[in-house]
């Protein structure tokens, strides 16, 4: 359900900002990241569409920590049974038709910009509309 790694960066940045000002809608930073990936304000739908399930064949691991904190990637990666690929290959794993349907991207919208632009716009403005 990800078009580009920038989606995760935007969702993470928004979650960190909301955590800092005490306005998160979920209970943890990581659930807030998942919630911010969604185009709607429905938390359970966000987890359904962006959370992990038994049938998933690919996952993206997001780790948020302060620069001073120890980052033990080997410990985290040991818990994942699979092959690690570059984050820049996310689009090769994406289901573009499902993404367009979820974010309600029209053909006209894609002609004026990119799918990523439309997705980021939905993510950024869901709280405003």
C-alpha positions as CSV (number, residue, x, y, z in Angstrom):
1,X,0.0,0.0,0.0
2,X,3.0,2.3,-0.3
3,X,3.9,4.2,-3.5
4,X,7.2,5.7,-2.2
5,X,9.3,5.8,1.0
6,X,8.4,9.5,1.2
7,X,4.9,8.4,2.4
8,X,6.4,6.8,5.5
9,X,8.6,9.9,6.0
10,X,5.6,12.2,5.9
11,X,3.6,10.0,8.3
12,X,6.5,9.6,10.7
13,X,7.2,13.4,10.7
14,X,3.5,14.1,11.4
15,X,3.4,11.5,14.2
16,X,6.5,13.0,15.8
17,X,5.1,16.5,15.6
18,X,1.8,15.4,17.1
19,X,3.6,13.5,19.9
20,X,5.7,16.5,20.7
21,X,2.6,18.8,21.1
22,X,0.5,16.1,22.8
23,X,-2.1,15.7,20.1
24,X,-1.8,12.1,19.0
25,X,-5.0,10.3,18.2
26,X,-3.5,6.9,19.0
27,X,-1.7,5.5,22.1
28,X,1.8,5.1,20.7
29,X,4.1,6.7,18.2
30,X,4.2,3.7,15.9
31,X,0.4,3.3,15.8
32,X,0.3,7.1,15.0
33,X,2.6,6.5,12.0
34,X,0.2,3.8,10.7
35,X,-2.8,6.0,11.3
36,X,-1.1,8.9,9.4
37,X,-0.6,6.7,6.4
38,X,-4.3,6.4,6.0
39,X,-6.5,8.8,4.0
40,X,-9.3,8.5,6.6
41,X,-9.7,9.3,10.3
42,X,-10.8,5.7,11.0
43,X,-8.1,4.1,13.2
44,X,-9.3,0.5,12.7
45,X,-9.4,1.0,8.9
46,X,-5.8,2.4,9.0
47,X,-4.6,-0.8,10.8
48,X,-6.6,-3.0,8.4
49,X,-5.0,-1.3,5.4
50,X,-1.5,-0.5,6.7
51,X,-0.9,-2.8,9.6
52,X,0.7,-6.2,9.4
53,X,-1.2,-9.5,8.9
54,X,-0.3,-13.2,8.6
55,X,-0.8,-13.1,4.8
56,X,1.7,-10.3,4.2
57,X,4.7,-11.1,2.1
58,X,6.5,-7.8,2.6
59,X,6.8,-5.3,5.5
60,X,8.6,-2.1,6.1
61,X,10.2,-1.7,9.4
62,X,10.2,1.9,10.8
63,X,12.5,2.7,13.7
64,X,12.4,6.0,15.5
65,X,15.0,6.9,18.0
66,X,17.1,9.9,19.2
67,X,20.6,10.3,17.9
68,X,22.1,9.5,21.3
69,X,20.2,6.2,21.6
70,X,21.8,2.9,20.7
71,X,20.3,1.6,17.5
72,X,20.6,-2.2,17.4
73,X,19.4,-3.1,13.8
74,X,20.8,-6.6,14.0
75,X,18.4,-7.4,16.9
76,X,15.4,-6.0,15.0
77,X,16.3,-7.8,11.8
78,X,16.8,-11.1,13.6
79,X,13.1,-11.0,14.4
80,X,12.1,-10.8,10.7
81,X,12.2,-14.0,8.6
82,X,12.9,-12.7,5.1
83,X,15.1,-10.9,2.7
84,X,16.0,-7.3,3.3
85,X,15.7,-5.0,0.2
86,X,16.4,-1.3,-0.3
87,X,13.6,1.1,0.7
88,X,13.8,2.5,-2.8
89,X,12.3,-0.7,-4.1
90,X,9.0,-0.2,-2.3
91,X,7.1,0.7,-5.5
92,X,8.0,-2.7,-7.0
93,X,5.9,-4.4,-4.2
94,X,3.0,-1.9,-4.5
95,X,-0.5,-2.7,-5.7
96,X,-1.1,0.5,-7.6
97,X,-4.8,-0.3,-8.3
98,X,-5.6,-0.8,-4.6
99,X,-3.7,2.4,-3.7
100,X,-5.7,4.4,-6.2
101,X,-8.9,2.9,-4.9
102,X,-8.1,3.5,-1.3
103,X,-7.0,7.1,-1.8
104,X,-9.7,7.7,-4.4
105,X,-7.3,9.1,-7.0
106,X,-9.0,10.2,-10.2
107,X,-7.4,9.8,-13.7
108,X,-7.5,13.6,-14.1
109,X,-5.6,14.0,-10.9
110,X,-2.8,11.8,-12.1
111,X,-2.6,13.7,-15.3
112,X,-1.9,17.0,-13.4
113,X,0.6,15.4,-11.0
114,X,1.8,12.1,-9.8
115,X,0.2,9.3,-7.8
116,X,2.6,10.1,-4.9
117,X,1.4,13.7,-5.0
118,X,-2.2,12.7,-4.7
119,X,-1.5,10.2,-1.8
120,X,0.6,12.7,0.2
121,X,-2.1,15.4,-0.3
122,X,-4.8,13.0,1.1
123,X,-2.6,12.1,4.0
124,X,-1.7,15.7,4.8
125,X,-5.3,17.1,4.6
126,X,-7.4,14.4,6.2
127,X,-7.4,16.3,9.5
128,X,-8.6,19.5,7.8
129,X,-11.5,18.2,5.7
